[in-house]
Amino acid sequence: MTTTQQTPRPASAGVSAQPADGSAAGADRHAVEFRDVQIAYGKFVAVRDFSLSIAKGSFVTLLGPSGCGKTTILRSIAGLVDITSGQISIGGRRVDDVPIYKRNIGLVFQSYALFPHKTVFDNVAFGLKYRNVPRAEIARKVGQALEMVRLPGAEKKLPSQLSGGQQQRIALARAIVFEPEVLLLDEPLSALDANMREEMRVEIKKIQKATGITAIFVTHDQEEALSMSDRIVVMNAGSMEQIGTPQEVYDTPATAFVADFLGKANMLAGTVSAVDGAKATVALAAGQSVSVVSPRPLAQGAAVTVVVRPQKLSVAPGSGENRLSGRVVSTSYLGGSAIYEIDLGGKTIVRANNAITGRLAREGETVEVGFDPAGCVLLDDKGLRIA
Amino acid sequence: MTKGWTLYDPRLAWMLVAPVLLLLIFFLLLPIAMMAVYTFFTFVTAGVEQGTLTVANWHEFFTDSYYHGFLLKTLRVGAMTALICGVFGYFPAYFIWATTFKHKWLLLLLLIVPFWISFTIRTFSWINILGEQGVINVTLLRLGLIHEPLQMLYTEGAVILGLLHFLLPYMILNVYVSLESIDRTLISAARSMGCTSAQAFREVTLPLSLPGLAAGLLLCFVLAAGSYVTPQLLGAGRDALFGNLIYDTIMGQLNWPMGATLSIVLFVVLGFFAAIYTRYMGMSQIVKGLGG
């Protein structure tokens, strides 16, 4: 097994991709630590070469499409999935051989997983009961937890008498009431309707901050990941693509996958036609050329992909140093902003998301789109960011 | 206002339901009602009764302890059979549910296979196993462990064994279906909060599978208490159940009014247990179990 990583990781406090050194200092800074973890089901490798350290008290999101291994990783922390090789530590203690019920983990499921035959009180008290907490103490803590999720007085109700959002709050209360070392959230918002989802997003974040608990959140929703996380781990096909703060992964995607998965970036393929120090001119496959700023000098003739966020692509005339002309294919009016799809020729269609200042560009209209040479990210021919 | 027919027209619903309703009325409700009327007819002599209304049959039933004894014995045998079915049926159901074996349907098929053979033949097979010349006795005699055949056939034990053989699949299917309806993440949730697997079973799996167990118990109880072929073939005269009593009264003594009275008694008593069950559990569980 190798420990090399294919992609450069931005170094950041809190989360690091470096294998843990196992020292005492590392142990009390990190709530959860993965070292070269591999998880396979028969021949199928669900997770490969996964190394990650999660700082105490941080909110880390595993983001990726379904089947990328993010849920498998979450379940391996809980002990619901056995790892094939490598090691996992929780609070500095190796847990490879610790059975699930001794791991002291709070779990929130997508399906809520409340016990339908038990009252809200018994549901929330469940973890405390198995920790031999005295009765009076249980009642007090359950009351506190329900207070925290803003459902005081719901003790005697059955889960079936609550709405989806309320059930998820109870599930959250049940997972944090016994003060677990880590709170694991497995797509907890995806069963809720859109309005409820946003409310719960804020709520979960608030509770996580108030309790200072380490939270690991799994989602395929980039908006959830960007709005809630201290750090985002972008996953694809069982491997880690990038780790960073929401801004880092959004603004400087490490790979083509991250650029595309987070925010549907425009990817313009081309070759370097002229180099002038940090500046370079890229001849796009679409037929026009743009000038870009590269963090390191580019070789003439190198194949690159210019990644531009829809928000950085401006349809207003006269803006930006790069001017590309194209024809508007569609215009979606969103009130404060509009999303344009613009055909640059050569089967290249870009998306631009602009605040509306003047008039809307209509379908079929020929427009100029521009972006700042520094407002893009360059990927090399392997789809890795040029840094 | 249009008079057109739609798929959701209540008239259409009634028309679709009508055949079943008619069937139930003519082949179930009416016969039972006729039986109920018969209980008030006067028995003259074997095969002859008069339309003169009397409560003599009911009087006889309520005062003759001979009938009470049979009724109690029938309920006892039914209850014992149901309980044994519950105990022995839960484990296979749990196993089929919990196994990671790829071809689970094969295991379920195994439960259904016995139904391919006539119930009567299946019951007869026990004679070859338990009888004086049956497999068990012959083997034990040859081995010299016993010197004369054991009396196993024509005992209450043989009757209960035969009923178990007949009813166990119903119990297993009922329990299996209720286990299958349990969301397995509930068990993961319980385990993550500190339960060992045994504790998770006690806290989650067992209570949530109780409706299936209860449905199986009721079904086995009612079918066992209403059985008459099994005690007829595997029991001696004293092991007869209420069903055999009814058969004997109608076919042996040709006393139709008394036979009708006893039939209505069994109908009411078993209906009473089913009603209690429905009150607390709902009938849908049994329907699920039979369909599953």
Interface residues (C-beta under 8 A of the other chain):
Chain A: A78 G79 L80 P99 I100 Y101 K102 R103 I105 G106 L107 F109 S111 A113 F115 P116 H117 F126 G127 Y130 R131 R174 F178
Chain B: D183 T185 L186 S188 A189 A190 R191 S192 M193 G194 C195 T196 Q199 E203 V204 P207 L208
